[in-house]
């Protein structure tokens, strides 16, 4: 009987430490891992589009990312390198969403809303997204961890009232992750990303989800870092005295 108890204890320890591992790091030690589970202090991983429904917060930008990414200006600069831009001419049409990240601040209005920058054209790119549809996201920043929580999706054109496309939450998340992993560049700064997938924060399905669209329950946790200087090289033809990084 004693051996059976030890065996069960070993299995339990293996499950908690070995299997779950980095996939479910949260709770009181969450800040050390760059984010905290909002549900532990009354928050949730679905924003509030209406009092009962919302859109899934399907990407977390870890607080372990480069400190510049964790600021408003730094994050806006970063997302411009992976295909996003502010709303067309700064004009917002539609409801503002709120989210409760369990950080003691209660439901907060979205901190930013960014749209896909079609063809990489400044200003006009996000205007095109407003007209013809594409990818967009809303973002909030968690107080203690400084992590960004994003609700990313793909939407139809203005003619279809920007409704979310079928499977648009999963598609939007995956597009953002793909762009982040590919990396971005702004001037002499290059960014790279690593991703961990969490299947514990959202319940798969359409319950509580705006538009009744199913989502797979997976949250991508991204850590954004700058490419180290040693991975750069000095231009051989250095007319302007600038350094160039390999692409």
URDAHU-V266874 format. One line per field, one symbol per residue. ss: DSSP state (@ for helix, = for strand, . for the rest). psi: psi as a letter, one per 30 degrees, with the letter a starting at -180 (. if undefined). A space follows every 50 residues. Layout:
ss=???
psi=???
//
This chain:
ss=.@@@@@@@@@@@@@@@@@@.@@@@..@@@@@@@....@@@@....=.=.. ...=.=..===.....@@@@.@@@@@@@@@...===.@@@.......==. .......==..=====.@@@...@@@@@@@@@.========......=== =====..@@@...=...@@@@@@@@@@@@@@@.===..==========.. ....=...=@@@..=...========..@@@===........===..
psi=eeeeeeeeeeeeeeeeeeeebffhjaafgeefgglkjfffhgalgkajel fflakkjgkkjkfglkeefgleeeeeeefffgglllljggkkklkkllkj gggffakkkkelkklkjkggjkdfefeeeeeflakllkklkkeefgkkkk jklklalefgggkklkgfeeeeeeeeeeeeeellkjbgkkklllkkkkgf fkkkafkgkkggkklfgkkkjkjklkkkefgllkkejieghlkkkk.
//
